[in-house]
Structures are given as structure tokens and as C-alpha cells.
Amino acid sequence: MYDYKHLYTKMIILIVLQSFVHYYPDLQKYKNETRFNYYRSLMCMGFTMIGLHVGINHFGNGFSHPFSFQHDDMDEIQYLFMAYLIIDIIKMLADNNNRIDLYIHHIMCIINVIMAKSINKFGYLHSMLLICESISIITGIDSMAVEDGDNILSYHCKRFRKNIINYVRLPMWIFILMVIIRHTNKAPSILWYNGLISSIIMIALDMYWLKKCEKVIDKYEK
């Protein structure tokens, strides 16, 4: 049974954290959206560290039993990540944000978590995928650079995102596809199809984000 009280508690904690970042004195000269992006960066740095922790420390059991191995660490992760996604969507709606790509990403992640949790299969693969959130570690810095007119710093941020897509996210989606195919007979059908479809959609989103980065990068490298 889904523990909504636990989810609401995590949401309150994140709202407090976001408020602290929003009102931090050194960030007051920046727009609200930039300050929120700084909060996103902090969260995604945390998710990346959590994903690395799970991926490394539970690799043996996780790789052998990706759809059945569970741990208390993973249960905490899904509530925190769900809280983050919900707050982010609410903020985007409140700001009339029209980033369709982000809505697709967030809603798909929420569906994946709910689906896995509903059949008690939220585990190793879902938690390890948080490493992919490393793409947003420099989102706040990039937004600040754009506001400050620091085009060189913004360029380096785009190069960072490009490298994360090429050397972290794409290999991760390929790895997930390989694990899904390897465990075809062990995976619940709903998770097998969902994992396959989600990986393909995520790769498509990455290609879209990669092209956006390259538009900026090409201005300085041509």
C-alpha cells in the first residue's frame, strides 16, 4: 500500500529546502526561475549520489535480480523522487512553463514509479537510474551564467550536459535495455514493456536535448 503520509512528509521537506534556496541572500539578484533551477541542481546532485550509492553497493544482488531485489534505501528513494517530481510539475504549471519535453520526462517518471510500486517491484534498476539526473547538476549555474551574460560559462555548461548525455545517460539506457532483454523471462510483463518503451522515449529526449546543447556549442567551436 502506498504511504501517502510518507510522500507528503518528503514534499514538505523539499518545499522547505526550495524556500531556503529561494530566499538565500546571494541569489536574490537572480530571477525566480533561476533560483528554482539552482534548487533543481542541488536535488539532482543528491539524486546522482544516491544512484551511484545504490548502483555500486548493491550491484551484485541488483544485477542478478533487477526486478525482485529490494532494500530500505530504495524505498526511501522513490518517495523522495516522487515528491521532487510532483513539486516540479506544480511549479511549472504555476509559471505557465511550456517545456513539453520536461512534462513528458516528469510524467513518465511518475508513471514508472507508481507502476513499479503498485506491484511491489520498485528496486535496483529504478534507483540506479537516478544517476541520469546528473544532466541537471549544472542547470542552476547555467541559468545564472545566462542572466549574468557570461556566455563562456554557459558554453561550458552545455558541454557538460552534452558529455553527460553521451557518456552517462546513453550508456545507461543501453545498459537498461540489455538487462531487460537478458531477464525477459523473469520480468513482469508490465515492467518489461514499460522499461522498453521508457528507454526508447528517454533516448529520444536525450537526442532532443543534445541538439539544443550543440546549437550553443557550435557557436563557439566553429
C-alpha positions in Angstrom: 0.0 0.0 0.0 1.3 3.4 -1.0 2.3 5.5 2.1 0.9 8.9 1.1 1.9 10.3 4.6 5.5 9.5 3.8 5.2 11.2 0.4 3.6 14.3 1.9 6.4 14.5 4.5 9.0 14.4 1.8 7.2 17.1 -0.1 7.1 19.4 3.0 10.9 18.8 3.4 11.6 19.7 -0.2 9.4 22.8 0.0 11.4 24.0 3.0 14.6 23.4 1.1 13.3 25.1 -2.0 12.3 28.1 0.1 15.7 28.3 1.7 17.3 28.4 -1.7 14.8 30.9 -3.0 15.5 33.4 -0.2 19.2 32.8 0.1 20.8 36.3 0.1 23.4 35.7 -2.5 20.8 34.5 -5.0 18.4 37.4 -4.6 19.7 39.3 -7.7 18.5 36.4 -9.9 15.1 35.7 -11.3 12.7 33.3 -9.6 13.2 30.7 -12.3 17.0 30.8 -12.0 16.7 30.3 -8.2 14.4 27.4 -8.8 16.9 25.9 -11.2 19.6 26.2 -8.6 17.4 24.2 -6.3 16.9 21.6 -9.1 20.7 21.4 -9.4 21.1 20.6 -5.7 18.4 18.0 -5.9 19.8 16.4 -9.0 23.3 16.3 -7.4 21.8 14.5 -4.5 19.9 12.0 -6.7 23.1 11.3 -8.7 25.0 10.5 -5.5 22.1 8.2 -4.3 22.0 6.5 -7.7 25.8 5.9 -7.5 25.4 4.5 -4.0 22.7 2.1 -5.0 24.4 1.1 -8.3 27.8 0.4 -6.7 26.9 -1.0 -3.2 24.0 -3.2 -4.4 25.4 -4.2 -7.8 25.7 -8.0 -7.1 22.2 -8.6 -5.9 20.7 -5.8 -8.1 22.2 -7.1 -11.4 21.3 -10.7 -10.6 17.8 -9.9 -9.5 16.9 -6.5 -11.0 13.1 -6.9 -10.7 13.0 -8.6 -7.3 15.9 -7.3 -5.2 14.8 -4.5 -2.8 16.4 -2.6 0.0 15.2 0.1 2.5 17.4 2.6 0.7 15.4 2.1 -2.5 12.1 2.6 -0.7 13.2 6.0 0.7 14.5 7.0 -2.8 11.2 6.5 -4.5 9.3 8.7 -2.1 11.9 11.5 -2.3 12.0 11.3 -6.1 8.2 11.3 -6.4 8.0 14.4 -4.1 10.6 16.2 -6.2 8.7 15.4 -9.5 5.3 16.5 -8.1 6.7 19.8 -6.8 8.5 20.4 -10.0 5.4 19.9 -12.1 3.3 22.1 -9.8 5.9 24.9 -10.1 6.0 24.5 -13.9 2.2 24.8 -14.1 2.1 27.8 -11.8 4.7 29.5 -14.0 2.9 28.6 -17.3 6.0 26.7 -18.3 5.6 25.2 -21.8 8.5 22.8 -21.8 6.7 19.8 -23.2 9.9 17.8 -23.0 10.1 18.3 -19.2 6.4 17.4 -18.8 6.9 14.2 -20.7 10.0 13.3 -18.7 8.4 14.0 -15.3 5.1 12.4 -16.0 6.8 9.3 -17.5 9.0 9.0 -14.4 5.9 9.3 -12.1 4.1 6.6 -14.1 7.1 4.3 -13.9 7.4 4.7 -10.1 3.7 4.2 -9.5 3.6 1.2 -11.8 6.6 -0.5 -10.1 5.4 0.3 -6.6 1.9 -1.0 -7.4 3.2 -4.5 -8.0 6.0 -4.1 -5.3 8.8 -4.2 -7.9 10.4 -0.8 -7.3 14.0 -1.7 -6.9 17.5 -1.7 -8.2 17.1 -0.5 -11.8 14.7 2.3 -10.9 17.0 3.6 -8.1 20.2 3.3 -10.2 18.6 5.3 -13.0 18.8 8.4 -10.7 22.4 8.7 -11.9 20.9 10.0 -15.1 19.7 13.1 -13.2 23.4 14.3 -13.3 22.4 16.1 -16.5 20.8 18.8 -14.4 23.6 19.3 -11.9 24.7 22.5 -13.7 21.2 23.7 -14.6 21.3 26.4 -11.9 24.9 27.5 -12.8 23.9 27.7 -16.5 20.8 29.8 -15.7 22.9 32.2 -13.6 25.5 32.4 -16.4 22.8 33.4 -18.9 21.4 36.1 -16.6 24.9 37.4 -16.0 25.7 37.4 -19.7 28.6 35.0 -19.1 28.4 33.2 -22.5 31.7 31.3 -21.9 30.4 29.7 -18.7 27.1 28.9 -20.3 29.0 27.3 -23.2 31.0 25.1 -20.7 27.7 24.1 -19.0 26.3 23.0 -22.4 29.4 20.9 -23.0 28.9 19.3 -19.6 25.4 18.4 -20.5 26.5 17.0 -23.8 29.1 14.8 -22.2 26.6 13.5 -19.6 24.2 12.6 -22.4 26.9 10.9 -24.5 28.9 9.1 -21.7 26.4 8.6 -18.9 22.7 8.7 -20.0 23.0 6.9 -23.4 25.2 4.1 -22.0 22.7 3.8 -19.1 19.7 3.4 -21.3 21.6 0.8 -23.4 22.5 -1.0 -20.2 18.9 -1.0 -19.0 17.8 -2.3 -22.4 20.4 -5.1 -22.2 19.2 -6.0 -18.6 15.6 -6.0 -19.7 16.3 -8.3 -22.6 18.5 -10.6 -20.5 15.8 -11.0 -17.9 12.9 -11.2 -20.3 11.5 -14.4 -18.8 11.9 -13.1 -15.2 10.4 -9.6 -15.6 6.7 -9.0 -15.1 5.2 -8.2 -18.5 4.1 -4.8 -17.5 7.6 -3.8 -16.3 9.2 -5.4 -19.3 7.2 -3.4 -21.8 7.3 -0.2 -19.7 11.1 -0.5 -19.4 11.5 -1.0 -23.1 9.2 1.9 -24.1 10.6 4.3 -21.4 14.2 3.7 -22.5 13.3 4.5 -26.1 11.5 7.7 -25.1 14.3 8.7 -22.9 16.9 8.2 -25.7 14.6 10.4 -28.0 14.5 13.1 -25.3 18.3 13.0 -24.9 18.8 13.4 -28.7 16.5 16.5 -28.5 18.4 17.9 -25.6 21.7 17.1 -27.3 20.7 19.1 -30.3 19.8 22.1 -28.1 23.2 22.0 -26.5 25.0 21.6 -29.8 23.3 24.8 -31.2 25.1 26.8 -28.4 28.3 24.8 -28.6 28.6 25.2 -32.3 28.6 29.0 -32.0 31.9 28.8 -30.1 33.6 25.9 -31.8 33.1 26.7 -35.5 
